[in-house]
Amino acid sequence: MSKRIFICGSALQGQPDHANLQYEKFLGAAKTRPIYRLHSAGDGWHPAIYEVGEGGISIPGEVYEQTQAQFDALCAAEPPHMYPADVVLENGEVLIAFLYPKELVEQNNLPDISHYGGWAAYKAAK
């Protein structure tokens, strides 16, 4: 059985961890509904994304199809504290993405990079 996942960080095309998706099927670009905030974690290594009730942005990303084995491998390769959870795309589709606990973002005062409009735009601006 395959899974559809939403990628919006360091595994995007053109980003350093994209090789983690080299065998997955790319299905196209997508954006979330504007209900998320985007922070930089791991000294700029990966995004920290969480859902908010207000003041969110629409995060651009890519949709991939994976087997369960590929998904399990991706989960194992994710940075600490990242966890798979549902995200809602602009079109209402619900996919799995890797989120980060809001409590840890606040506790560690991780930089809010939402104003860049996405991870790739943030990395390109650095």
N, C-alpha and C positions, 0 to 999 in steps of 0.2 A: 504494500500500500504506500502511496506517495503522499507527501506533505507539501503544501505551498507555504513558503516563508517570505517575510519581508525583511530585507537587509538595508540598513541605512547608516552604516558606519565604516569601520576600517576594512571590511570585506567587499565594499563596493568596487565596481570596475575602476581601475586606475589607482586604487588604494593598496597599501602594503600587504594586507591580509587577504586580498582577492584570491590568492592561490588556494585558500581553504575551500573555495567553491569551484575549483577547476573542473570537477566532474558533474556538477549539478546542471540542470537545464534552466537557462535564463528565459524567463517568460515576458519580461518587459519592465519598463519604468512605471512607478506609481508614487502616490503621495498619500500621507495619512490625512485624516480629518484634522482640523486645527485644535487638537485637544492634548497636545504634548509639549513638554519643555525639553530642551537639548542642552546638556552640559558636557564639559570636557573632563574626562577621568584618566587616571593612569599617566599623569603628566603629558596629556595630549595624545595618548596612544589609542584611546577608544572613546566613543560617546557614552554618556549616561542619560538615558531617556526615561521619562515617566509621564503618566497621565495626570492632567490637571482639570479642575472644574471650570476655570476661566483663565484667560491670558495665555492660551496655548498657541502653537504655530502648527502649520502643516509641514511635515517632514518629508522631503523627497527621498526616494530609495529605489530599490529593485526587487522584483519578485522572482523567486527561484522555486523549482520543483525538486524535491529530494526524496530519496528512499528513507526508510526508517534508519538504516545503518548510516547513511550520510548525515542525517539529522543528529543521531547519537554522537557521531564524530565531531560535528560542529559544536554541539553542547559541551563536549569535553575540551574543546579548544578555546572556549569563551573565557575572557578574563574573570577574575574573582568577582563575586557578587552579581554578575549578570545572570538573568534567569529568563526562560522562555515564557511568554505571555501573549495573550491576544492583543492585537492592535486593529483599529478600524481605519480602513482606507477611505479616500474621498468618495468612492462609488458605493460605500457601505459594506464592502466585502471585509470579512474578519479573517486575518491571517496571524500566524505566529511570528513574533519578533523577539529580540532580546532586550529586555528592559533592565533598569537599575533602580534599586530602592531609593525613593525620594528622601527617606530619613538619612541615608548615607551621604547623599548629595549635600543636604543641609549640614549634617554633622561635620563633614570634611570641607565645607565651603567651596565646593567645586565650581569653577567658572561657568556662568550661564552664557552659552554661545548661541542661544536661540536667534538673536538678531542677525546672524550670518545666513539663516535660512536653510541650513543643512550641513552635514558633516563635510562633504567634499568642498563646499564653498568656504567653510571655516579653515580647512587644511590649505586650500589654495591661497587664502589671505595671509597665512602665517609666513 
